Amino acid sequence: MSKNIDPRQQTIRDMVKEFAEKEMYPVSKELDQMPEPRKFPKELYRKIGEVGFIGFNMPKELGGSGKSHLEYITLVEELCYHDAAIGLLCAVGELATFPIIHFANDELKKKYVPDCATGKRIPAFVLTEPNAGSDAANQSTVAVEDGDHYIINGEKIFIMHGDVAEIGVLFCKVEGKPKMSAFIVETDQPGWQARTLKNKMGMRAATTGGIILKDVRVPKENLLGEFGKGFRYAMTTLDSARIGVAAQGVGIAQRALDESVAYSKKRIAFGQPIAKLQAIQWMIANMATRLEAARCLTYQAVLLQDKGERFSKEASMAKLFATETANFCVDRAMQIHGGYGFIGEFSPIEKLYRDQRVLEIYEGTSEVQRLVIAGNVIGR
């Protein structure tokens, strides 16, 4: 079974494997088991940026590598095969920079994107609030005009890299204007109060923050795009990001399958490898079939994106199916491994089990994806 629909993909897989063996595996266990409060792995993040992974599909003129979306999705899939939490470091850097590339003016692009693309500065996509998660338009954070600046007050929660971000693409309402807007905020100023959220179930290497904004000053020229278009910018960004999350799911599911096949061939029970047992064969058959379908949906969505065609429905389908497939495959892998899967000392299954669970939550829950799909199929 070939994983590739384009020969360039295999080159990326080989490159990621080499990087994983050199830079990821030596620190993977430590980053996952680090005591609270966790520390963001800045050194590793810089290496991911320096090797070109964060800016993989960003424009060359802005410091990126100019690769296709398919190539980027392959990169994310392969990184998450080796360690999903470290793969997420790369994905969040791309997510947070996407709206700057696509909606900011040239001056802001040149000012912020190169450092984000190369890992020199850590960006965050600052959207979610305590009462505005799936209902993203229900923003309570407000910007008030004050001379040449806006003064922003509010609270954000569950922000990937929000505890260490040096640049935030912040979504909020502007006083006197009915719809959400977006600003680029430099975080090294009074009033930006960030903390690391504790006791994450999985994806521990990529830390998550809560942010309090108290009279944070933002220059008017840091408005991203146009007033009142913040919601559209956020949703467009999330459409693209959902394909990335689907790729995360594919990578995790592939690892779960590979570990299960290898284990079933060497594990002896009732005098033979358990791979000869029909119960195990059916589990592996179901895993392989769902994985193949998840990969096809993911690649279908990203090929539409590379063609410049609409892909919102396909992105939601890919995210929904691939993330639920990751859940299914890791659960079956746990069953196949038994106690050797449940105890992290013996296999990566325990970590895969924890890491995959958030895929059905962030960038739009599975329930939100079903709403998006239904809206496209039935009509709004």
N, C-alpha and C positions, 0 to 999 in steps of 0.2 A: 504494500500500500504506500504510494508516494504521498508525501506531505506537500509537494510543491505543484504549483500551476505555472511557474515561471522559473527558469534556471537560475536567475539572480537570487532566488530565495535560499538555495543551498549554500551559496557563498556567505550569506548572512548567518545562517545556522552554524556554519563552521567557525565564523568569527566570534559569535557569541559563546560557543562552547569553549573556545580558547580563553576568552575573557573570564568566563565563569570559573574555569579551573585555576586561573592565576589570581583573580581578584575577589570572586564571590565566595567560593567554597571555604577559603581560609577564615572568613569572618562570619559566615552565615549563621552558624550555631551560636556564636557569641552575641550577635545582634538580636537573635530571637530570644535568648535567655537573659539579656541584660536586666539588672535589677531596676526598680523604679526609683526615681523618675528616669525614664529612658532618655538617651542622648541621640540626637539626630546624627547619622554617620556622614559628617561633612566631607571627610577625606575621600570616602568611597563615592559620594555624590560628585565631587570634583573629577574623580577619575572617569566616572560614567560620562560626564560632560566633555572631558578632554578627548576621549576616544570617539566622540561624535554621536553618541547614542541619543542624548536629549534633543539635539538639533537635527536628528536624522532626516526628517522630511521638511525641515524649515528651509526657506530660500537661502541660496548660497550667498547672496548679497547682504544677508543679515546674519551671517556667521554659521548657517546650517550646512547640511550636506546635500540638500536638494533632492533627496530620494523620493520615490513614489509613496503613496499611502500604503500600497500593498507591501512594499519593502519595510515600511515602518511597522506595520501590523505583524509581519514575520519576526521582526526584531523583538517586539513585545511578547509575542507567543513564546519565542525561544528563551528569552530572559526569565519568563515566569515558569517555564519548564524546569529551570535550574533552581530558581528561588523567587517565588511570586512577590515577596515583600521587597526584594531588591529590584525586581522588574517594575514594581509600582513607583519606586523612586524616579525612574526614567519617565514613566507615563505621566506622572503628576507635573513634571517639568514641562512636558509638551502641552498638557491640558491647560496649564495656567498661562502659557505663552500664546496659545492659539488665538484668543480674542484680540490680542495686541496686533498680531500679524494680519488678521483679516479685517479688523474694524478701526484700528487707530490710524491717525495721520502719519505721514512719512517721518516727521520729526520725532514723534514718540516711538515709532518702530526702530529708528536708528539709535535712539537713546537707550532703549531697554532690551530689545530682542537679542543682540549679539552676546551680551553677558549671560542672558538666560539660556541661550542655545548651547553655550560652551560650559555651563555649570559654574560660572564665576559668581553668579548671584542666584539665590533661590526664590522662585516665584510661587505664589499660591493663588488659587481660584477661590475667591471669598464670596460665596453665595449663601450657603445654608445658615438659617437662624433657628433659635429654639422653637419658634412657631412657624417656620417657613422652610420645610424640608421638601416633601413631595409637592406641597403648595408653594412653589418657589416665588410666585408673584406677590405673596402676602408679606412683603418686606416691611419691617418696622424701623430699620436703620434709616436715618434721615440726614441729608446734607442741606445746610442753610447757607445762603449766599452771604459773604462778608468781604466786601471790597474785591480784591483780586484773587480771593480764595473762597473755598467752601469749608464750612466747619461741619464735621461729621460726628454723629453720636449714635451708638447702637451696640448690638451684641451679635457675634457670629459663633457658630458651634460646628464641630465635626469637620474642620477645615484641614485637609491634608497639607502637611508642611506649614500649617498656620502658626505653629509655635516657633518656627525658625525663619519664616519668610522675610526676605529683604525687600520684596516687591509684592504688592497685593493687587490683583484685579478685583476691585470691590464693587459689588452691586448694591444699590440703595435707591430710595426715593429722594427726590429733590423738593424741598418745600415750595409749594405753589404750583407744582407740576404733577399731573395725575399718574404718570407711568414711571417705571423703574429706569434708572440710568446706570452708567458704569464709569468708574474712575480708576486711574492707575495711582496707587498710593505707595510712597516710600515709607517703610515701617520704622525707621530709626529716628523717631520723633516722640515728643511727649504726647501722652494720650493713647498711644497704641499699646495696649496691655495684652500680652499673649502668654498662654500657659500650655504645657503639654498635658493632654488628657491621659489618665492612668488606666492600667489594667485592660489594655486592648486584648481581645481574644486572639487575634492573628494579625498578619501584616505588620509585625512589630518593628521591623527595621525602618519602615516609613512612618514616622511619627505623625500624630494628629493633634491639632490645637483648638483651643477655645480662645476667642478674642473679644475684648471689651474695647470699644472706641469712645473716648471721652475728649471731645473738642479737638479731634484730629484735623489738622489743616492740610488742605489739598489745593494746589494752584489750579486756577480755572483752566489753564491750558492742558491739564491732565485729564480732562473729560475724554473718555474713550468713545470715539465716534460722535453720534448725535444724541441730544436729549431725548429721553423717552423710548429709546430703542434697546435699553439694557436687557429686557426680557428676551427679545429676539436674539440678541447677541449670545445670551446665556444658553438658550435652547439650541442654537446652531452649534455652539461649542460642544454641548452635551451630545448632540447627534453624532458628531465625530468621535467624541470620547467613548460612546457606547460601543462602537466597533472595537476600540482598544480594550474595553473591558471584556468583550466577547473573546478577543485574542488571549487575554489573561486566562479565561476559562478554558480555552482550547489547550493552552500550554499546561495548565494544571491537570486537566483530564488526560492528556497524553502521558504525563509523568505517572499518574495513577495507574494507567493501563500498562505501561512498560514495567513498572515495579511489580505489578500483579502477575504478569506473564513470567517474568524472571523468577519470582518467588514460587509460583505454582510448579515450575519445572524442577526446582531443587528441594522443595518441602515434601518429605516422605510421610505418608499416612496410610495405614492398612496395607503396608508392603509395597507401595508404588507412589510415584509423584502425584500430588493432588491434581495436576493438570490433566490426568487421565479420568478424573471424576466428572461425570456429566454436570453436576451442580456447579462446579467451578467453570467448566467450559461454557455453560449458558451465561454465567455472570460476565465472563470475558467477551463473549459474543455480543451481549447487550451493550457493554461498555464501548467496544470497538465500533458498533453500528451508530450509536448516538454520537460518538466523537467524530466520525466521518461526516455525519449530517451537520454537526455544529461547525466544523471547519468549512464545509461548503457554504453555509449561510453567512459565515463571517467573510469569506472571500467574495461572495456575491455582493455583499454590501460595500466592501472596500473598492471593488472594481467599478461600481457605480460612482463612488466618490472620485476615483481617479479620472473617470470620464467627464466629470463635472455635471452629472445628472442628479436628480433628487434621490435621496437614500434614507430618509427619515424612517419610513416603515421598515425597510430592510435592516437598518441599524438596530431598531428595537427588536425585530425578530431574532437577529443574531445574538444580541445581548441576552434576551430572554432564554433562548434555547441553549446557548453555550454555557451560561452561568448555571443553569439548572442541570446541564449535563456534567459540569465539573462537580457539582454536589453529588449527583448520582454516581459518577465514576469513583470519587474518593470514598463514598459510603461503601460501595461494593469492594473497593480495594481494602478497606478496613475489615470487612467481613472475611475476605480471602486470607488476609494476614493474621486474623484473630488477635491473640495477645501480643504478637510481634508487631502489629500495626498500632495497637492502643498505647503501647509504651514507646515513647520517642527515642529511647536509647537504641532501639533495634532497627528502625527504618524511618524514612521521611514521611510516612503516611499520617502520623499524628500531626505533624506540622501542616501538611497539605490540607488535612481536615479543618484545622483552625483558619488557615489562610483563605480557603475558598469561600467561606460562609458569607463574607462581606460583599462578594461579587453580585449577589442578588439584592443588595441594598443600595450601594452607592451608584452615582450617575443615573438615578432613577430606579426605584424598586421594580421587582417583577410585575407588581400590580400596575404601576405606572406604564410599563412597557406594553402590557395588555390593553390599556386604555389608548395608547398611541396607535397600536396596530389596529384596534377596532375602529378608531376614528378614521384611519386611512382606508380601511376595507369597506365599512358601512357608509362612511361619509359623515361630515360634521353637521 
